[in-house]
Amino acid sequence: MTIWVRGEVQGVGFRWFTRAAALRIGGLVGFALNLDDGRVQIVGEGARAHCEELLDWLRGGDTPGHVEGVTEIWDEPRGGYRGFAIR
């Protein structure tokens, strides 16, 4: 799953908290990355239920900053990730 989060999501610890949420959920690998346009891109691979839990957290209002919108695309896992990184 690839997710793009827009709003006030850079400079507020958003990537760190996203990584912490992914580790708390468990079974997810991937990364969180600040984009030049102010959004955060998140790639998460794992069981669909775990990915959906991360997505629910991102949309749930318990994130740092202010999320204005979340867009996701589901695709087949590509593999190659070890753990959940902040980029």
Backbone hydrogen bonds, N-H to C=O, Kabsch-Sander energy under -0.5 kcal/mol:
donor,donor_aa,acceptor,acceptor_aa,energy
2,T,73,I,-2.5
3,I,42,I,-3.2
4,W,71,T,-2.8
5,V,40,V,-2.7
6,R,69,G,-2.6
8,E,66,H,-2.4
9,V,7,G,-1.5
17,F,13,G,-2.5
18,T,14,F,-2.3
19,R,15,R,-2.5
20,A,16,W,-2.4
21,A,17,F,-2.3
22,A,18,T,-2.5
23,L,19,R,-2.4
24,R,20,A,-2.3
25,I,21,A,-2.6
26,G,22,A,-2.2
29,V,45,E,-2.3
30,G,83,G,-2.3
31,F,43,V,-1.8
32,A,85,A,-1.7
33,L,41,Q,-2.8
35,L,39,R,-3.0
38,G,35,L,-1.8
40,V,5,V,-2.1
41,Q,33,L,-3.0
42,I,3,I,-2.9
43,V,31,F,-2.4
44,G,1,M,-2.6
44,G,42,I,-0.5
45,E,29,V,-3.0
50,H,47,A,-0.6
51,C,47,A,-2.3
52,E,48,R,-2.8
53,E,49,A,-1.7
54,L,50,H,-2.0
55,L,51,C,-2.4
56,D,52,E,-2.7
57,W,53,E,-2.1
58,L,54,L,-2.3
59,R,55,L,-1.7
60,G,56,D,-0.8
60,G,57,W,-0.7
62,D,57,W,-0.6
66,H,8,E,-1.9
68,E,6,R,-3.0
68,E,66,H,-0.5
69,G,6,R,-1.6
71,T,4,W,-2.4
73,I,2,T,-2.4
83,G,81,Y,-0.5
85,A,30,G,-2.6
85,A,83,G,-0.5
87,R,32,A,-3.0
87,R,85,A,-0.6
